[in-house]
Amino acid sequence: QVQLVESGGGLVQAGGSLRLSCAASGSILSINAMGWYRQASGKQRESVAVITNGGSTNYADSVKGRFTISRDTAKNTVYLEMKGLKPEDTAVYYCNADHFEGSYWGQGTQVTVSS
C-alpha cells in the first residue's frame, strides 16, 4: 500500500502562487507515475498534471504554462508549483499514485483563489 499526504493549499489572490507537496510512503517502489488532480464544487475530478517514473510530464491544457509538476526522489515527494492562479483554479487538489496494485489518493488540500 501507499500513503499520500498533501500539504500547501490555502487562500490566494488571483495572480498569486502556491506550491503543493505530496509525500509518499509505503510501497513506493511500485509506483509508475504520480499526479495531481482537482475537483471543483459540483464538478468531476480532473487531471491537472502527471509525472512518470521516467520524468515525463503531462499537463491539462488549462494549466499549461502556469503549473509545474516536479519530484524529489530522495524525499519521495511530488510538488505542484502553481503560478498565475485564477479563480477557476479553485478546487480541492488531490495527489494520486499510479501503483501496480491500483490507484492511491491523498486526502486532498483546498486551494481557493479570490478575484
ABEGO torsion letter per residue (X at the ends): XBBBBBBGBEBBBBGBBBBBBBBBBEBAAABABBBBBBBBBGBBBBBABBBBAAGBBBBBAAABGABBBBBBAAAGBBBBBBBGBBAAABBBBBBBBBBAAEBBBBAEBBBBBBX
